[in-house]
Amino acid sequence: MVVRKRARLGDSRLPRDWSTIAFGLSSQIKVMQSMSEHLREGPSEAGTPILLPPQIAPSEDLTWQARCSPFVSSSPFDTDPVAERLFDTLTRAIHRREYSNALLIGQHGVGKASYIAELARRAANDTTGLLAAKRFLAVDCRHTVPDGARARLSAVLAHTAPHAELVVCLDGLYCLLCQANCGNNKPVLYAALAHARCHILATLTPREFDDLASDDPELLEYFTVIHAPEPDLATALRLLSHFANGLSGKYQLMIEAEAVRRAVTLTANYVLNDHLPGKALKVLTQACEDADYDRRQLGQSEATVTGDDIVRVVAMQTVIPEDTLRGVADGTDYAAALGEVIFGQDHVVKEVATELGLIKAGMTDPTKPASVLLFLGQTGTGKTELAKALARFYSASKHLKTYTLGNCVEPHSVATIIGVPPGYVGSDRGGRLVNELNADPYGVFLLDEADKAHPDVLQPFLNLFDEGWVTDQRGARGYAGKSIFVMTTNVGQRMIADLHREGKSVEEIATRMKEALSQIRHGKSDRPVFTPEFLARIKRVIVFKPLDKAAMTAIARKQLADIRLNWAETRGKQLDFPAALGEYIGSAAHRLDEKSNGKEGGRVVRKLVSEWVEASLQRAMAADAEGYRSCGVVAISMSSPPEPPADQPFPSPNITVEFRPPT
C-alpha cells in the first residue's frame, strides 16, 4: 500500500499563513510531522514513497521509483558528454551553500524530465556522495490557474521548505508565478527561498524563462540557470531504445529496433514543430496504442510494432504520403495535374512540376526551405493561380498562406511578419510567420508583390531562406525546412513582353529580369529592395509569358466547365454550352488583353463570362421563374457576329437561354 508521508511545519522562520491557506492548521501539522519522521529514516524506508497531499499538487517520489525499478540496464546518458556536463552542473548547483536551486531551461520535448529522472536514479544508487542523502520529489503544477497560483505555491513551499534532504523537482513554476490581473507571485517565492532548506529544481521553456527573467535579475541570484539542448540523433536513439523497454512491458508487445530507428529519423526530418526525443516517443507510443487496439479489439494475433507502423503513424500526423516518407516517388504526373489549371505556360508547368517532384521525393537540402521560387510576369498570367495549385498538391492544410507585401511599405510593417516588440499590445501573440510555420510546417507561402515591400520587411526572409528558420519578437523559432515560398512581382512587364516578341528564350529573359530586379530601389527609403545576397537565395526564377489566344480560349473553357459543375452540384441542373462559346470568349479576351498592352491578363476572361453568360442566365431565370424551377436542363445557344477588325473589340454575342424538362 502506498503511504503518503508529509513534512513538519515546525520551522518558525516561515510565515505562518502559508500553512493555513486552503488547509486546516491541525491536519497540516500532523501530516508534515509524518513526512519529517520518514525523511529522517533515510534509505531504509525505500519501500514507501514520500508524497505531497494530493489536494496540493500531484507528486511522485523519484528516488523511491528508481530504487524499485526493475530495469538495471546502463543509462542512455552514460556515453553522452553533453549530458554529463549537465549532470555535473546540476550537482554543483545542489551543493551550493547559498541558494542551492536550479532552473533547467529547454524546449518542450528535449527530455528535461528524463534528465531529472536520471539524476534521481544516480542519487538512489549513490552511497557516499552528495546525492546519497537527497530525496527527489517531482511536483506537477503545470495546470495551475492564475487565481489559485499563490495558494498552491505557498502550500508547496510550506510542506517542502524545512527539509534539507528534499530536491523539489517543480514542473510548472511559470504557472505558479503568474497571477491574475498581470501580477506575479515572485515575492512569495523569494521570501521562501531566503530561508528554505530544501532545493528547488524547476523546469522552464526558453520563452517562459525570458518572460520571468528579462526584467528581474533577482531571479538569477536565487537560481543557477542550466540549459538542456535538444539531443543529437545518436543520443535520441539511445533514449528512445531505453523508453521502448518500458513501452514493451506496458503494452506486452515486441518493438522492433527498426521501429525505434524510424521513429527518431522520421520525426527528426518531418515533425518540425516539436523536439527530440519527445516527438519520437509520442510516435512510438501511438504505434504501441494502435497495435494494442488491433490485438484486443480486432483479434489480431500480431503483437509487434514494426517500422511500417511508424511510417503509418507519422504519415497520419503530418499528412505526408507514406511513399514520400519512405523516399519513394509517388508516381504523380505533376506536369499534367498543374497543366489542367495553368494554360499557355508549358515551360513554367514543367519547371515547377520538376521542383515539386524533387520535394515530394525528399531530395532537397534539409537546412533550407523546401524551395524558394520567384514568379515574374504580367498580371493575370497565372502566377497566383499556380501558387494555389501548389498548396493544393503539397500543403497539409491545402490552403495558400498569402502575405500581401504590397501593403508593407513602411519599416514598422515588419511587425506583420515577426510580431510586435515586447511591451506593445499583442506581443504575446507572436509573429504570424512563426505561428504559421509551426502550425503547418508543410505550408506554401505566397509573398505577393514582393518588389513593393520595404527592405526591412524582407530582412527576416534573408536568414529564413539561407538557414531554414526564423525567430519572432518573443524568441519563438519557426522552421521552414519543409515549406515552399513563392514570391511574385509584376516588375518589368513591358520588358518581358518586348523580349518575348523579339523571340528571346525563357532563360535569357530570366537572366535579364534578375539584373533588372537588382536595380529596383524602394521609393521611400531609397534602398535596394532585392539585394544581391537576397537574390542569391532564390532557387528558381520563373518567367511567365504573355497569354496567347489559345491560352485565353483554354481558360474560358475551364471556367465554363467549372460553372457547369457548380450548377450540377448546387442546383441539380444540367447546364449545356456550345463549344463555340468558349472559343469566342477566348478570342475576345485576347483582343482586350492586347489592346491593354497585357494589363488585363487572364482575369478579363472572368469578366466576359460574367457579363455574357451569367448575366444572360440571371435575366432568363427572372423572366421565367416557373420554367426554371421545373426544368432539368438549361441550354445556352449563341449566334456570334463576324470577327471585327484587329483594332476593334469583339461585340457581345447573342445569347439565348432555354429551359428544358429533365432528360
Beta strands, then each sheet from edge to edge (+ up, - down):
strand 1: 59-61
strand 2: 102-105
strand 3: 135-140
strand 4: 166-171
strand 5: 199-204
strand 6: 224-227
strand 7: 254-255
strand 8: 304-305
strand 9: 371-377
strand 10: 400-404
strand 11: 444-448
strand 12: 469-471
strand 13: 477-479
strand 14: 484-489
strand 15: 540-544
strand 16: 574-576
strand 17: 633-639
strand 18: 654-660
sheet 1: 1+ 3- 4- 5- 2- 6-
sheet 2: 7+ 8+
sheet 3: 10+ 11+ 14+ 9+ 15+
sheet 4: 12+ 13-
sheet 5: 16+ 17+ 18-
end
